[in-house]
Amino acid sequence: MRRAVTLALRALLGLFFRRMEAEGLDRFPASGPAVAVLNHPNGLIDPAVLLALSPRPVSFLAKAPLFRMPVVSFFTRALDSIPVWRPEDGGSSPEKTRETFARAREVLEKGGVIALFPEGTTHDDPSLKPLKSGAARLALGTAARLPPGGSPLSIVPAGLFFPRKTTFRSDALLVFGEPFEVPLVGETDAGPDPRAVRDLTGRIGEALARVTVQADAHEALQLAAAAEAIVTESGGSDLPESFAVRRLLLRGYSRLKETRPEEVEEVTTRIRRHRDALAAARLDEASLAPLETSPGSALVSALAALAVGAVALPFALLGVVTHYPVYRLVDLLAARYARDDESVLATGKLLGGILFFPLLWALLALAAFLRAGATAALVAFLLLPACGLLALLLGERFESSLASLRALGILLFRRRAALRLLAERRQIRERLVSLSSEVPPEG
């Protein structure tokens, strides 16, 4: 059951995200007990990404209400999650807390992997929330009980990076950091030594800081995203590179705005103006990049993509007509579910898609059965999802090709404006690279 559910999760996330990658898989311990600790920026998407990409089976510590939610409870139980009873959820008691820790320790003592979010809750803050002590207490308490001579307990920091976390068909990157062994400390009836718990919690925080993108304000994150797209010349074609460049830019911004504020303000102003100019022209960095190298190749590629799309257009149109109303419905319901909390908006979209699209296919297949019989119903049930997927993929290619053609149109018919955009982009990139070279290496 677990393997089937994991495969289903991978398939669902493969539809939800355009790209989903893991960095540092070789750092994850191949065997032995381990506690994976993650940041928590994107609701139920976060555990789903880890479960889909982890090289080993993982059991999550999950808040108790998830075990009562439709659809979610099925996945939660099938993946051997362990309920955590928080005071804010009701029903919390010392006995239930002890039961949670006992079940988690049982998994670890058998050489398994437990994953949890030390921040305690999902959120939309630009940086990590103060960590709770549960991860440290679990790790220290388990390490003290492991038999001598066996594999030591490791903590594996993992960072989740979503360049546009609320957007359907965006990207997701899971970054594993260097694991470290949990020290052996004394334990009393009340649990591990409080000083050891504080020290280990602090070390977990430092490890998470090295595998996450953080800033002191959302504006800094948005600025780093725009700057990273300029530096990489592609708007994030390589996720690990995008992650590394964005962290470097944020570290440089934080350091240099104290020592060289005028230069930092000058370059940030230019980045904002360049971003606004692109938006006014309905362009992005990915569509602008080919103009600096081979406009002719970009034109041929865009026209070829449009030609391929034209051949499959009838099936794609069927997919659009049948699926777009439900897509919009899911979008609206997810927004109501999130209530302006962007950390759960993607969760609402994913759950809505899991519920409403199969219902759509079943209803249309039923309509085909009532009108033309069982064969027509089977064809409809198999054809409709394929048409929806085709519409999605062709729509993405069409959008990209259209952006490239707009960029080429500006180069041909508003050449001076296009050359100004390209020149400004090159100058900003050179300035950013120059400033970044003055930022000391991390650590």
C-alpha positions in Angstrom: 0.0 0.0 0.0 2.7 2.4 0.9 4.6 2.0 -2.4 1.4 2.5 -4.4 0.5 5.6 -2.5 4.0 7.0 -2.9 3.8 6.4 -6.7 0.4 8.1 -6.8 1.9 11.1 -4.9 4.8 11.3 -7.4 2.3 11.3 -10.3 0.1 14.0 -8.7 3.0 16.2 -7.9 4.4 15.6 -11.4 1.2 17.2 -12.7 1.1 20.0 -10.2 4.7 21.0 -10.7 6.5 21.6 -14.0 9.7 20.5 -12.4 10.4 18.7 -9.1 14.0 17.9 -8.2 16.1 16.8 -5.3 19.6 18.1 -4.6 22.1 16.3 -2.3 20.4 12.8 -2.4 23.9 11.3 -1.8 24.0 13.1 1.6 21.0 11.2 2.9 22.2 8.2 5.1 21.7 5.0 3.2 20.8 3.1 6.4 20.4 3.6 10.1 18.0 5.7 12.2 17.6 9.3 11.0 15.4 12.3 11.8 14.8 14.6 8.8 14.0 18.2 9.7 12.5 20.6 7.2 11.2 24.1 6.8 7.5 24.4 6.3 6.5 27.1 3.7 3.8 25.3 1.7 1.3 23.4 3.7 0.7 19.8 2.8 2.8 20.2 -0.3 5.9 20.1 1.9 5.5 16.5 3.3 4.3 15.3 -0.1 7.5 16.5 -1.9 9.7 14.8 0.7 7.7 11.6 0.5 7.9 11.6 -3.3 11.7 12.3 -3.5 13.1 10.7 -0.4 15.6 7.9 -1.1 14.2 6.0 1.9 10.7 5.4 3.3 9.7 8.2 5.7 7.2 8.4 8.6 6.0 11.9 9.4 4.9 13.4 12.7 1.6 15.0 11.5 -0.8 17.1 13.4 -3.8 15.1 14.6 -6.6 16.9 12.6 -5.0 15.6 9.4 -6.1 12.1 10.4 -9.7 13.3 10.2 -9.6 15.2 6.9 -11.2 13.7 3.8 -8.6 12.5 1.2 -5.8 13.7 3.4 -6.4 11.1 6.1 -6.1 8.3 3.5 -2.6 9.4 2.5 -1.6 10.1 6.1 -2.5 6.7 7.4 -1.2 4.8 4.3 2.2 6.4 4.8 2.5 5.4 8.5 2.3 8.9 9.8 2.2 9.4 13.6 -0.3 11.9 15.1 0.9 14.8 17.1 -1.7 16.3 19.5 -1.1 20.0 19.8 -2.9 22.2 22.4 -4.4 24.4 19.7 -6.1 21.4 18.0 -7.8 20.2 21.2 -7.4 16.8 22.8 -3.8 17.3 23.8 -2.6 15.6 27.0 0.7 14.5 28.5 -0.3 10.8 27.9 -0.9 11.4 24.1 2.4 13.3 23.9 4.3 10.4 25.5 2.5 8.0 23.1 3.6 10.1 20.1 7.2 10.1 21.2 7.1 6.3 22.0 5.8 5.5 18.5 8.4 7.7 16.9 11.2 6.2 18.9 10.0 2.7 18.0 10.4 3.6 14.3 13.9 5.0 14.9 15.0 2.1 17.0 14.2 -0.2 14.1 16.5 1.9 11.9 13.7 3.9 10.2 13.4 7.6 9.3 11.1 10.1 11.0 10.5 13.5 9.5 9.1 16.6 11.1 8.9 20.4 10.9 10.6 22.0 13.9 8.8 25.3 13.2 5.6 23.6 14.3 3.3 25.1 11.6 3.3 26.1 8.0 3.7 29.9 7.3 4.3 32.6 4.7 7.1 34.4 6.6 10.2 35.3 4.7 12.4 33.5 7.2 12.3 30.5 9.5 10.1 30.8 12.6 11.7 30.1 16.0 12.1 26.3 16.2 10.3 24.2 18.8 12.3 21.8 20.9 10.4 18.6 19.9 12.9 17.4 17.2 15.8 17.8 19.6 14.0 16.1 22.5 13.0 13.2 20.3 16.5 12.8 18.8 18.3 13.0 22.2 15.8 10.7 23.9 16.1 8.1 21.1 19.9 8.3 20.8 20.2 7.5 24.6 18.1 4.3 24.1 19.9 2.9 21.0 21.9 -0.2 21.7 25.7 0.4 21.8 27.7 -0.6 18.8 24.8 0.0 16.4 24.3 2.7 13.8 24.1 6.2 15.5 21.1 8.4 15.1 21.6 11.1 12.4 19.8 14.4 11.8 19.3 15.3 8.2 18.4 19.0 7.4 16.3 19.4 4.3 15.3 22.7 2.7 12.2 23.2 0.5 12.5 25.8 -2.2 9.5 26.9 -4.2 10.3 29.9 -6.5 6.5 30.5 -7.0 4.9 28.4 -4.4 1.2 29.3 -5.0 1.4 28.8 -8.8 0.2 25.7 -10.6 2.9 24.2 -12.9 5.7 26.0 -11.1 8.9 24.4 -9.6 9.9 22.6 -6.4 13.4 21.8 -5.2 14.3 19.7 -2.1 17.8 20.3 -0.8 19.4 17.8 1.6 22.2 19.2 3.8 25.0 17.5 5.5 23.7 15.1 8.2 25.2 15.1 11.7 25.1 12.6 14.5 23.1 13.2 17.7 25.3 13.4 20.8 24.7 11.0 23.7 23.6 12.9 26.8 22.2 12.0 30.1 18.5 11.6 30.6 16.2 11.9 33.6 12.6 10.9 34.1 11.7 14.4 32.8 13.5 13.8 29.6 16.9 14.9 28.1 19.0 17.6 29.7 17.4 21.0 28.9 20.8 22.6 28.0 21.4 19.7 25.5 18.0 20.3 24.0 18.7 24.0 23.6 22.1 23.3 22.0 20.7 20.7 19.6 17.8 22.9 18.6 20.2 25.7 17.9 22.3 23.4 15.7 19.2 22.2 13.8 18.4 25.9 13.2 21.8 26.6 11.8 21.7 23.5 9.6 18.3 24.5 8.2 19.5 28.0 7.5 22.1 26.6 5.2 19.5 24.7 3.0 16.8 27.4 2.8 16.3 30.8 1.2 15.5 33.4 3.8 15.3 37.2 4.1 14.2 39.8 6.6 11.3 40.9 4.3 9.2 39.7 1.4 10.4 42.6 -0.7 14.0 41.3 -0.4 12.8 37.8 -1.6 11.1 39.4 -4.6 14.1 41.5 -5.4 16.4 38.4 -5.2 14.1 36.5 -7.5 14.3 39.3 -10.1 18.1 39.6 -9.7 18.6 35.8 -10.0 16.6 35.7 -13.2 18.9 38.4 -14.6 22.1 36.7 -13.4 21.2 33.2 -14.7 19.8 34.7 -18.0 16.9 32.3 -18.0 14.5 32.9 -15.1 15.6 29.7 -13.3 16.3 27.0 -16.0 18.4 25.1 -13.4 16.8 24.8 -10.0 19.9 24.0 -7.9 21.7 26.9 -9.7 18.7 29.2 -9.1 18.6 28.2 -5.4 22.4 28.8 -4.9 22.4 32.2 -6.8 19.4 33.4 -4.9 21.0 32.6 -1.5 24.2 34.3 -2.6 22.3 37.4 -3.7 20.4 37.6 -0.4 23.5 37.1 1.6 25.2 39.9 -0.4 22.2 42.2 -0.1 22.2 41.7 3.7 25.9 42.3 4.1 26.5 45.1 1.6 23.5 47.2 2.4 25.2 47.9 5.7 28.7 48.7 4.3 27.8 50.1 0.8 24.2 51.2 1.0 24.4 53.7 -1.9 25.6 51.1 -4.4 23.1 48.6 -3.2 20.3 51.1 -3.5 21.4 52.1 -7.0 21.4 48.5 -8.3 18.1 47.5 -6.6 16.5 50.5 -8.2 17.7 49.5 -11.6 16.5 45.9 -11.0 13.0 47.2 -10.1 12.8 49.4 -13.2 14.0 46.6 -15.4 11.4 44.3 -13.9 8.7 46.8 -14.5 9.8 47.4 -18.1 9.6 43.7 -18.8 6.2 43.5 -17.2 4.9 46.4 -19.3 6.1 44.6 -22.5 4.6 41.3 -21.3 8.0 39.7 -21.3 10.2 37.8 -18.9 13.9 36.9 -18.7 13.4 33.5 -20.3 11.9 35.1 -23.4 14.5 37.9 -23.5 17.5 35.6 -23.3 17.5 34.3 -26.9 17.6 37.8 -28.3 21.2 38.2 -26.9 22.4 35.1 -28.7 20.4 33.8 -31.7 17.1 35.6 -32.5 16.8 33.5 -35.7 16.9 30.2 -33.8 14.3 31.6 -31.3 12.0 32.4 -34.2 12.3 29.0 -35.8 11.8 27.3 -32.4 8.7 29.4 -31.6 7.1 28.8 -35.0 7.8 25.1 -34.8 6.2 24.9 -31.4 3.1 26.7 -32.8 3.0 24.4 -35.8 3.0 21.3 -33.6 0.3 22.8 -31.4 -1.9 23.4 -34.5 -1.8 19.7 -35.4 -3.0 18.7 -32.0 -5.3 21.7 -31.6 -8.7 19.8 -31.9 -7.8 17.5 -29.0 -6.4 20.3 -27.0 -9.5 22.4 -27.5 -11.6 19.5 -26.2 -9.4 19.4 -23.1 -9.8 23.2 -22.6 -13.6 23.1 -23.0 -14.1 20.3 -20.6 -11.4 21.1 -18.0 -11.1 24.9 -17.8 -14.4 25.5 -15.9 -13.3 23.0 -13.3 -9.8 24.5 -13.2 -11.3 27.9 -12.4 -13.7 26.4 -9.8 -10.8 24.7 -8.1 -8.8 28.0 -8.2 -11.7 29.9 -6.6 -12.4 27.3 -3.9 -8.7 27.1 -3.0 -8.6 30.9 -2.6 -11.6 30.6 -0.2 -9.9 27.7 1.6 -6.7 29.7 2.0 -8.3 32.9 3.2 -5.3 35.0 2.1 -2.8 32.6 3.7 -0.4 31.8 0.8 1.2 28.9 2.8 -1.9 26.7 2.2 -3.1 28.0 -1.2 -1.2 25.3 -3.1 -2.6 22.7 -0.8 -6.1 23.8 -1.6 -5.4 23.6 -5.3 -3.9 20.1 -5.1 -6.7 18.7 -3.0 -9.3 20.4 -5.2 -7.8 18.9 -8.3 -7.7 15.4 -6.7 -11.4 15.7 -5.9 -13.0 17.5 -8.8 -11.2 16.3 -11.9 -11.9 12.6 -11.4 -15.5 13.6 -10.6 -15.6 15.5 -13.9 -14.3 12.5 -15.8 -16.8 10.2 -14.1 -19.8 12.5 -14.9 -18.8 12.9 -18.5 -18.3 9.2 -18.9 -21.7 8.6 -17.4 -23.2 11.1 -19.9 -21.5 9.2 -22.7 -22.9 5.9 -21.4 -26.4 7.1 -21.2 -26.2 8.5 -24.7 -24.1 5.9 -26.6 -23.4 2.9 -24.4 -20.5 1.3 -22.5 -17.9 1.6 -25.2 -18.5 5.4 -25.6 -18.2 5.7 -21.8 -14.9 3.9 -21.7 -13.5 6.0 -24.5 -14.6 9.2 -22.8 -13.1 8.2 -19.5 -9.8 7.4 -21.1 -9.7 10.2 -23.7 -10.7 13.1 -21.5 -7.8 13.0 -19.1 -5.4 12.7 -22.0 -7.0 15.7 -23.7 -6.7 17.7 -20.5 -3.1 16.8 -20.2 -2.5 17.7 -23.8 -4.2 21.1 -23.4 -2.0 21.8 -20.4 1.3 20.9 -22.1 0.4 22.7 -25.4 -0.8 25.7 -23.4 2.6 26.0 -21.7 4.4 25.7 -25.0 2.1 28.2 -26.7 2.6 30.7 -23.9 6.4 30.3 -24.1 6.4 30.6 -27.9 4.1 33.7 -27.8 6.5 35.4 -25.3 9.4 34.7 -27.6 7.5 36.1 -30.6 6.6 39.2 -28.6 10.3 39.7 -27.8 11.3 39.2 -31.4 8.5 41.6 -32.5 10.0 44.3 -30.1 13.4 43.6 -31.5 12.2 44.0 -35.1 9.7 46.9 -34.8 10.9 48.7 -31.7 14.5 48.0 -32.0 15.8 50.9 -29.8 13.5 49.8 -27.0 14.7 46.2 -27.3 18.3 47.2 -27.4 17.8 49.3 -24.3 16.3 46.4 -22.4 19.2 44.1 -23.5 21.8 46.7 -22.6 20.3 47.4 -19.2 20.1 43.7 -18.5 23.7 43.1 -19.3 24.8 46.1 -17.2 22.8 45.0 -14.2 24.1 41.4 -14.5 27.7 42.7 -14.6 27.1 44.9 -11.6 25.5 42.0 -9.6 28.4 39.7 -10.5 30.9 42.3 -9.4 29.1 42.9 -6.1 28.6 39.2 -5.4 32.3 38.5 -5.9 32.9 40.7 -2.8 30.7 38.6 -0.6 32.7 36.2 1.6 31.9 32.5 1.2 29.3 31.2 3.6 30.6 29.9 6.9 
